[in-house]
Amino acid sequence: MAKMRTVDAAVAILEKEGATEAFGLPGAAINPFYSAMRAHGGIRHTLARHVEGASHMADGYSRAADGNIGICIGTSGPAGTDMITGLYAAQADSIPMLCITGQAPVAKLHKEDFQAVDIESIAKPLTKFAMTILEPGQVPGAFQKAFQLMRSGRPGPVLLDLPIDVQMAEIEFDIDAYEPLPVEKPKASRKQLEKALDLLTAAKHPLIVAGGGIINAGASAQLVELAEILNVPVIPTLMGWGTIPDDHQLMAGMVGLQTSHRYGNETFLQSDFVIGIGNRWANRHTGGLDTYTAGRKFVHIDIEPTQIGRVFSPDLGIASDAGAALDGLLELARERQAAKTLPDYSGWVAECQERKGSLHRKTNFDNVPIKPQRVYQEMNKAFGRDTTYVSTIGLSQIAGAQMLHVFGARKWINAGQAGPLGWTGPAALGVVRGTPDATVVALSGDYDFQFMIEELAVGAQFNLPYIHVVVNNSYLGLIRQSQRGFNMEQNVSLAFENINSPETNGYGVDHIKVAEGLGVKAIRVEDPNDLPAAFDKAKALMGEFKVPVVVEVILEKITNISMGVEISGVNEFEELAETAADAPTAILTKA
């Protein structure tokens, strides 16, 4: 056995557990851990400008590829509290992430010492495990348990708090004798899955709702194969978008009050059976439950047993990892296919295809200032099938989800449930760390962009190139639209005459100057016909300088984006597409 500091043991454990990408800021109470990382050399660290930004970077890294676990590191006190929003975003979307904080000495924890805060109690509601480690000998076991919990059942974040004297203490530790604990995931039985498949094949108009749990399980290929064998259309949730490519004939569109397709909602309303796999029945997806559930039966498969029945009671609930359930359903489906006992759903699929080919929103506007719909049309043209989009909240995200196209798992990375403003930029940097060869395109409104704009400097310092499309209407657009129901427009305008940048024409903050001051490249677009050239230039600048490139698009100040309170009654505020020319990048637009 070797004698070493606890932090040296912890860093060795990180490497053995396969978590070698860290984001954070050093400080006095976490400096021993940083010294261990320096001595070890196997953990790459990206210096953030704000600890919340570091937490979103770690979150984005975890979301970028199967098996990733991002690490967020900060000192004592406010560093831990700054991580709370990041923990919330990760916990809400079932993302594994490890947060490590420094802490005052153990003997000082009850004495209101400088920057001593009970971060364990603060973080517990937003983590699978939060622990202030009071005994040096517990450090290896705490890290071992943390990794097991992050990966077991419904994934999620953990926080480990390390008092400085615990970090400096020496223990006996042998990394060769350390082994990760087994990961525990429930698995559906054959009998359960037979009952689920019996319910599906008894229906005339069945649908598969594909949730983010399928992406977490790395099981998108199994989902597509199952859908193809059964010939049953698929409705991805926002977190499951990309499980089946948008241009696949069985991709029937997204359903919901905001991030949905017209054809997706119409198809869902015509269904009589739904099997949800790895989804939560989130309220922005379902809308009113009476409308959502009327006339159809439900099977719900989820890795977390207490998630089943949380929103409404299904006809059959099965606690199972999505990948294990899909493997079992595939085995049964192949058997029934060989026995020629599967129903013929070709007529139902044709109906869904007809809706997908005709029910579109218009995107081809030539207005100046620019209508947001045109931006997404040009993004579809400019960025290929392998593009990874990163977004979080606001009218930009909602409209983007309605009009952009996604062609694979982990190609749409979105803080779905928490939706924290400012998440997009730092998360995109984490995604670039996680998939360095990918084309990463972030999408923000001006308010989301301004929240953590300082993190652009991280992209400049560490050469993390991506394109950040900022649609600027100088408004809190989603809040302004929600205030329509109150007949008001209160505290939602970001516009002002910028005395240093009259060229912004009353739109307020000069994002170009700010971005350039932070070391990145930036382009402003005011005419929709200039968008293709701007995106081409952005790609060239990104390739040449290896830094983020901001493309700011000046929008009309007021646009109402399609949304409603029932999936049967989404309000369409703009013109609908009547011909292919009205929505030239829509999937399967009718001529």
C-alpha positions in Angstrom: 0.0 0.0 0.0 1.2 3.5 -0.7 0.7 6.5 1.6 -0.6 9.6 -0.2 -2.8 12.6 0.3 -6.5 12.1 -0.1 -6.6 14.4 -3.1 -3.9 12.3 -4.9 -6.1 9.3 -4.3 -9.2 11.1 -5.6 -7.5 12.2 -8.8 -6.3 8.7 -9.4 -9.8 7.5 -8.9 -11.1 10.0 -11.4 -8.8 8.6 -14.1 -9.8 5.0 -13.3 -13.5 5.9 -13.5 -12.9 7.5 -16.9 -13.7 11.1 -15.8 -10.8 13.1 -17.0 -12.4 16.4 -18.2 -12.7 19.1 -15.6 -14.0 22.7 -15.6 -13.7 25.1 -12.8 -11.9 27.9 -10.9 -9.2 27.3 -8.2 -9.3 29.0 -4.8 -7.7 28.7 -1.4 -9.9 26.0 -0.1 -9.5 23.7 -3.2 -5.8 24.4 -4.0 -4.7 21.0 -2.6 -7.0 19.3 -5.1 -5.6 21.4 -7.9 -2.0 20.5 -6.8 -3.0 16.8 -7.1 -4.3 17.4 -10.6 -1.1 19.1 -11.6 1.0 16.3 -10.1 -1.0 13.6 -11.8 -1.3 15.2 -15.2 -4.1 13.1 -16.4 -7.1 15.4 -15.9 -7.6 18.2 -18.4 -8.8 21.4 -16.8 -10.6 24.3 -18.5 -10.5 27.5 -16.5 -14.0 29.1 -16.5 -14.8 32.8 -15.8 -17.7 32.0 -13.5 -18.4 28.8 -11.4 -21.9 28.6 -12.8 -20.4 28.7 -16.2 -18.1 25.8 -15.2 -21.0 23.8 -14.1 -22.8 24.3 -17.4 -19.6 23.4 -19.3 -19.4 20.1 -17.3 -23.1 19.5 -18.0 -22.6 20.1 -21.7 -19.6 17.8 -21.8 -21.6 15.0 -20.1 -24.4 15.4 -22.7 -22.0 15.4 -25.7 -21.2 11.7 -25.9 -22.2 8.4 -24.4 -20.4 7.7 -21.2 -19.1 11.2 -20.5 -19.0 12.5 -17.0 -18.0 16.2 -16.7 -16.4 17.5 -13.6 -17.0 20.9 -12.1 -14.5 22.2 -9.5 -14.7 25.2 -7.2 -13.5 26.5 -3.9 -15.5 26.9 -0.7 -18.6 29.1 -0.1 -19.9 31.0 -3.1 -18.3 28.6 -5.6 -20.6 25.8 -4.3 -23.7 28.0 -4.3 -22.8 29.2 -7.8 -23.0 25.5 -8.9 -26.6 25.1 -7.7 -28.2 26.2 -11.0 -25.9 23.8 -12.9 -26.8 21.0 -10.5 -30.5 21.8 -11.1 -30.1 21.7 -14.9 -28.3 18.4 -14.8 -30.6 16.8 -12.2 -33.8 17.8 -14.1 -32.6 16.2 -17.3 -31.0 13.1 -15.8 -27.4 14.1 -16.6 -24.4 12.6 -14.7 -22.0 15.3 -13.5 -19.5 15.4 -10.6 -19.2 18.7 -8.6 -16.2 19.0 -6.2 -16.0 21.9 -3.7 -13.4 22.9 -1.2 -14.4 23.6 2.3 -13.2 25.2 5.5 -11.4 22.9 8.0 -13.6 20.3 9.7 -13.2 22.0 13.1 -14.4 25.3 11.7 -17.6 24.1 10.1 -19.8 25.2 13.0 -18.0 28.5 13.6 -19.2 30.5 10.7 -15.7 30.5 9.2 -14.9 32.5 6.1 -16.7 31.1 3.1 -17.8 28.1 5.1 -21.3 27.1 4.0 -23.3 23.9 4.4 -23.2 23.1 0.8 -24.1 19.5 1.5 -27.6 20.5 2.8 -28.0 23.1 0.0 -27.2 20.6 -2.8 -29.0 17.5 -1.5 -32.4 18.3 -3.1 -30.7 18.7 -6.5 -28.3 15.7 -6.5 -28.4 12.0 -6.2 -25.7 12.3 -3.5 -24.2 15.2 -1.7 -21.6 14.7 1.1 -19.2 16.8 3.1 -16.4 14.3 3.7 -15.3 14.7 7.3 -12.9 11.7 7.6 -9.9 11.4 5.3 -10.3 7.6 5.1 -13.8 8.1 3.6 -12.5 9.8 0.5 -12.0 6.8 -1.8 -15.3 5.3 -0.8 -17.2 8.5 -1.3 -15.9 8.9 -4.8 -16.6 5.2 -5.5 -20.2 5.6 -4.3 -20.6 8.9 -6.2 -19.7 7.3 -9.6 -21.9 4.3 -8.9 -24.9 6.6 -8.2 -24.3 8.9 -11.1 -24.5 5.9 -13.5 -27.1 3.8 -11.8 -30.9 4.0 -12.3 -31.9 7.5 -13.5 -28.6 9.2 -14.0 -27.9 12.5 -12.2 -25.3 14.8 -10.6 -23.5 14.4 -7.3 -21.5 16.8 -5.1 -18.5 16.0 -2.9 -17.4 18.7 -0.5 -13.8 18.4 0.7 -12.6 20.3 3.8 -9.1 21.6 3.3 -7.6 19.6 6.2 -9.2 16.4 4.8 -7.6 17.2 1.4 -4.2 17.5 3.0 -4.5 14.4 5.2 -2.6 11.3 4.2 -4.1 7.8 3.9 -3.1 4.4 2.7 -4.4 3.8 -0.8 -3.6 1.5 -3.7 -5.2 2.5 -7.0 -4.6 -1.0 -8.4 -6.9 -2.4 -5.7 -9.6 0.1 -6.6 -12.5 -1.1 -8.7 -15.6 0.9 -9.8 -18.8 -0.4 -8.2 -21.3 -2.2 -10.4 -23.9 0.0 -12.1 -27.5 -1.0 -11.2 -30.2 -0.6 -13.8 -33.7 -2.3 -13.8 -34.5 -4.5 -16.7 -37.9 -5.4 -18.0 -38.9 -9.0 -18.1 -40.0 -10.9 -21.2 -43.5 -11.2 -19.7 -43.8 -7.5 -19.1 -42.7 -6.7 -22.7 -45.0 -9.3 -24.2 -48.0 -7.5 -22.5 -46.7 -4.1 -23.8 -46.4 -5.5 -27.3 -49.8 -7.1 -27.1 -51.4 -3.7 -26.2 -49.5 -2.0 -29.1 -50.5 -4.6 -31.7 -54.1 -4.5 -30.6 -54.3 -0.8 -31.6 -55.1 0.7 -35.0 -53.1 3.9 -34.7 -50.1 3.2 -32.4 -47.3 5.6 -31.7 -43.9 5.3 -29.9 -42.9 8.3 -27.8 -39.1 8.4 -27.6 -37.7 10.2 -24.6 -34.3 11.3 -23.5 -33.8 8.0 -21.6 -33.1 6.4 -24.9 -30.3 8.8 -25.6 -28.9 8.2 -22.1 -28.9 4.5 -22.8 -27.2 4.9 -26.1 -30.1 3.0 -27.7 -31.3 5.1 -30.6 -30.3 2.5 -33.1 -32.5 -0.1 -31.3 -35.4 2.4 -31.3 -35.2 2.9 -35.0 -34.9 -0.8 -35.7 -38.0 -1.5 -33.5 -40.0 1.2 -35.2 -39.1 -0.2 -38.6 -39.9 -3.8 -37.8 -43.3 -2.8 -36.3 -43.8 -0.1 -38.9 -45.0 2.3 -36.2 -44.4 6.1 -36.2 -42.2 7.7 -33.6 -42.9 11.0 -31.7 -39.6 12.1 -30.1 -39.8 14.4 -27.0 -37.7 17.5 -26.9 -35.1 15.6 -24.9 -35.4 12.6 -27.2 -35.1 14.6 -30.4 -32.6 12.9 -32.7 -33.3 9.4 -31.5 -34.8 9.0 -35.0 -33.6 11.2 -37.9 -36.0 14.0 -38.8 -36.1 12.7 -42.4 -36.9 9.1 -41.5 -40.3 8.1 -42.9 -41.4 7.0 -39.4 -40.4 10.2 -37.7 -43.9 11.7 -37.1 -42.9 15.0 -35.5 -42.7 16.4 -32.0 -45.8 17.0 -29.9 -46.5 19.8 -27.4 -47.5 23.3 -26.6 -44.4 25.0 -27.8 -41.5 22.9 -29.2 -43.8 20.9 -31.5 -44.7 20.4 -35.2 -48.2 21.0 -36.5 -48.1 17.5 -38.1 -46.8 16.0 -34.9 -49.7 17.3 -32.8 -52.3 16.3 -35.5 -50.9 12.8 -35.7 -50.9 12.4 -31.9 -54.6 13.4 -31.8 -55.4 10.7 -34.3 -53.6 8.0 -32.3 -55.3 5.3 -30.1 -52.2 3.9 -28.3 -48.9 5.3 -27.1 -45.9 3.5 -25.7 -43.6 6.0 -24.0 -40.0 4.9 -23.5 -37.6 6.8 -21.3 -39.8 9.9 -21.2 -41.4 12.0 -18.3 -44.7 13.2 -19.8 -43.5 16.7 -19.3 -46.2 19.3 -19.2 -44.9 21.3 -22.1 -45.3 18.0 -24.1 -48.7 16.9 -22.9 -50.6 20.1 -22.3 -53.9 19.4 -20.7 -54.1 15.8 -19.6 -57.7 15.3 -20.5 -56.9 16.2 -24.1 -53.7 14.3 -24.2 -55.0 11.0 -22.8 -58.6 11.0 -24.2 -59.3 8.0 -26.5 -55.9 6.3 -26.2 -54.2 3.7 -24.0 -50.7 4.1 -22.6 -47.7 2.0 -21.7 -44.9 3.8 -19.9 -41.4 2.4 -19.6 -38.9 4.3 -17.5 -35.8 3.6 -15.5 -37.1 5.3 -12.4 -40.1 3.4 -10.9 -41.5 6.4 -9.1 -41.7 8.3 -12.5 -44.4 5.9 -13.6 -47.8 7.3 -12.7 -46.3 10.6 -11.6 -48.2 12.6 -14.2 -51.0 10.2 -15.1 -51.6 6.5 -14.5 -50.8 4.4 -17.6 -52.5 1.2 -18.6 -49.2 -0.6 -18.1 -46.1 0.7 -16.3 -42.7 -1.0 -16.6 -39.6 0.0 -14.6 -36.7 -0.6 -17.0 -33.6 0.9 -18.5 -34.7 2.1 -22.0 -31.9 0.2 -23.7 -32.8 -3.1 -22.0 -36.5 -2.6 -22.8 -35.8 -1.9 -26.4 -33.5 -5.0 -26.7 -36.3 -7.1 -25.3 -39.0 -5.5 -27.5 -36.8 -6.1 -30.5 -36.4 -9.8 -29.7 -40.2 -10.2 -29.4 -40.8 -8.1 -32.5 -38.4 -10.2 -34.6 -40.1 -13.4 -33.4 -43.6 -12.1 -34.4 -42.3 -10.7 -37.7 -40.9 -14.2 -38.5 -44.2 -15.7 -37.5 -46.1 -13.1 -39.6 -48.3 -12.1 -36.8 -47.6 -8.4 -36.8 -50.4 -6.0 -37.9 -50.0 -4.0 -41.1 -49.7 -0.3 -40.2 -48.8 0.9 -43.7 -52.1 2.8 -44.0 -51.5 4.6 -40.7 -48.0 5.4 -41.7 -49.2 6.9 -45.0 -51.6 9.1 -43.1 -48.8 10.4 -40.9 -46.6 11.0 -43.9 -49.4 13.0 -45.5 -49.6 15.3 -42.5 -45.8 15.6 -42.4 -45.8 16.6 -46.0 -48.4 19.3 -45.7 -48.7 20.8 -42.2 -45.9 23.3 -42.0 -45.3 26.9 -40.8 -44.0 29.5 -43.3 -40.3 30.3 -43.0 -39.6 32.1 -46.3 -40.0 35.7 -45.2 -38.0 38.6 -46.8 -38.8 41.2 -44.1 -36.3 43.7 -42.8 -35.9 43.7 -39.8 -35.6 39.9 -40.2 -38.3 37.5 -39.1 -36.9 34.7 -36.9 -38.4 32.0 -39.1 -36.1 33.0 -41.9 -33.1 32.5 -39.7 -33.9 28.8 -39.1 -34.5 28.3 -42.7 -31.1 29.6 -43.6 -29.5 27.6 -40.7 -31.0 24.4 -42.2 -29.4 25.3 -45.5 -26.0 26.3 -44.0 -25.4 23.5 -41.5 -25.3 19.8 -42.4 -26.7 16.6 -41.0 -23.8 16.2 -38.6 -24.4 19.5 -36.9 -24.9 19.5 -33.1 -27.2 22.2 -31.9 -27.1 23.6 -28.4 -29.9 25.8 -26.9 -31.8 26.3 -23.7 -34.8 28.5 -23.4 -36.8 31.4 -24.9 -38.5 32.1 -28.2 -35.3 31.3 -30.0 -35.2 27.8 -28.6 -38.9 27.2 -29.2 -38.9 28.4 -32.8 -35.6 26.6 -33.4 -37.2 23.3 -32.2 -40.2 23.9 -34.5 -38.1 24.7 -37.6 -34.6 23.2 -37.4 -33.7 19.6 -38.3 -31.9 17.1 -36.2 -30.5 13.9 -37.6 -29.0 11.9 -34.8 -28.8 11.3 -31.1 -27.0 14.0 -29.1 -27.3 16.4 -32.1 -29.8 18.5 -30.1 -28.5 19.4 -26.7 -31.0 21.3 -24.6 -31.4 22.1 -20.9 -35.0 21.0 -21.2 -36.7 21.1 -17.8 -34.7 23.7 -16.0 -34.1 26.0 -18.9 -31.6 28.4 -17.2 -30.8 31.6 -19.0 -27.1 31.7 -19.8 -26.7 27.9 -20.1 -26.2 27.9 -23.9 -22.8 29.4 -24.3 -20.9 27.5 -21.5 -22.7 24.3 -22.4 -21.6 24.7 -26.0 -18.0 25.0 -24.8 -18.4 21.7 -22.9 -19.9 20.1 -26.0 -16.9 21.2 -28.0 -14.6 19.6 -25.4 -16.7 16.4 -25.6 -16.9 16.2 -29.4 -13.9 18.2 -30.7 -14.5 17.1 -34.3 -18.1 18.1 -34.4 -19.7 21.2 -35.9 -21.3 22.8 -32.9 -23.9 25.6 -33.4 -25.4 27.3 -30.4 -28.7 29.2 -30.6 -29.6 32.1 -28.2 -31.8 35.0 -27.8 -30.1 38.2 -26.8 -31.0 37.8 -23.1 -29.7 34.2 -22.8 -26.6 35.3 -24.6 -25.9 38.2 -22.2 -26.3 36.1 -19.1 -22.9 34.4 -19.3 -21.3 36.2 -22.1 -18.0 36.3 -20.3 -17.5 32.6 -21.0 -16.7 33.4 -24.6 -13.2 34.3 -23.3 -12.9 30.6 -22.3 -13.5 29.6 -25.9 -10.9 32.1 -27.1 -8.3 31.1 -24.5 -8.6 27.4 -25.0 -9.4 27.4 -28.7 -12.9 25.9 -28.5 -14.5 26.8 -31.8 -18.2 26.9 -32.3 -20.8 29.2 -34.0 -23.2 31.1 -31.7 -26.3 32.3 -33.5 -27.8 35.2 -31.5 -31.2 36.3 -32.6 -31.5 39.8 -31.2 -34.9 41.5 -30.9 -33.8 43.5 -27.8 -36.7 41.9 -25.9 -37.4 39.2 -23.3 -39.5 37.7 -26.1 -41.0 34.7 -24.4 -41.9 36.7 -21.3 -43.4 39.5 -23.5 -45.5 37.0 -25.3 -46.7 35.4 -22.0 -47.7 38.9 -20.7 -50.2 39.2 -23.6 -52.6 37.3 -21.3 -52.3 40.1 -18.7 -52.7 42.8 -21.3 -49.3 44.3 -20.4 -45.7 44.7 -21.5 -43.8 45.2 -18.3 -40.0 45.2 -17.8 -39.3 43.1 -20.9 -37.6 45.6 -23.3 -33.8 45.5 -23.5 -33.7 48.4 -26.0 -31.8 51.6 -25.4 -29.8 54.1 -27.5 -26.2 53.0 -27.0 -24.2 56.2 -26.9 -21.0 54.3 -27.8 -22.6 52.3 -30.7 -25.2 54.3 -32.6 -25.0 51.6 -35.3 -27.0 49.4 -33.1 -30.0 51.6 -33.9 -31.6 51.5 -30.5 -31.2 47.7 -29.9 -29.0 48.4 -26.9 -26.0 46.2 -26.1 -23.4 46.1 -28.9 -22.8 42.3 -28.9 -20.2 42.6 -31.6 -17.9 44.9 -29.6 -18.4 42.8 -26.4 -17.7 39.6 -28.2 -14.6 41.0 -29.9 -13.4 42.4 -26.6 -13.6 38.8 -25.2 -11.3 37.5 -28.0 -13.8 35.9 -30.4 -15.0 36.8 -33.9 -18.4 38.4 -34.5 -20.7 39.2 -37.4 -23.9 41.3 -37.5 -26.6 40.6 -40.1 -29.5 42.9 -40.8 -30.8 41.7 -44.2 -32.1 38.1 -44.6 -30.4 37.8 -47.9 -27.0 38.2 -46.2 -27.5 35.2 -43.9 -26.0 32.6 -46.2 -22.8 34.6 -46.7 -22.6 35.3 -43.0 -22.9 31.6 -42.1 -20.2 30.8 -44.7 -18.0 33.5 -43.2 -18.6 32.2 -39.7 -17.5 28.7 -40.7 -14.4 30.1 -42.3 -13.5 32.3 -39.3 -14.0 29.4 -37.0 -11.7 27.2 -39.0 -9.0 29.8 -39.3 -8.9 31.1 -35.8 -10.2 28.2 -33.8 -12.4 30.4 -31.5 -16.1 30.9 -31.1 -17.8 33.0 -33.8 -20.9 35.0 -33.0 -23.5 35.6 -35.7 -25.9 38.3 -34.4 -29.1 38.5 -36.4 -31.1 41.7 -36.0 -34.8 40.6 -35.7 -38.0 42.5 -35.8 -38.7 43.4 -32.2 -42.0 41.7 -31.8 -42.8 38.2 -33.1 -45.3 35.8 -31.6 -44.2 32.2 -31.9 -46.7 29.4 -32.2 -47.8 28.0 -28.9 -50.9 27.3 -26.8 -52.3 25.6 -23.7 -53.7 22.5 -25.4 -52.1 20.3 -28.1 -55.4 20.6 -29.9 -55.3 24.4 -29.8 -51.9 25.7 -30.6 -52.2 29.4 -31.7 -50.6 30.1 -35.1 -49.7 33.8 -35.1 -47.9 33.9 -38.5 -48.7 32.7 -42.0 -48.8 29.0 -42.6 -47.0 27.3 -45.5 -49.3 26.8 -48.5 -46.6 25.7 -51.0 -43.1 24.3 -50.9 -41.7 27.7 -51.6 -43.2 29.0 -48.3 -41.1 26.5 -46.3 -38.3 25.3 -48.7 -36.3 23.5 -46.0 -39.2 21.7 -44.4 -39.0 17.9 -44.4 -41.3 16.4 -47.1 -43.1 19.7 -48.0 -45.8 19.1 -50.5 -45.5 21.0 -53.8 
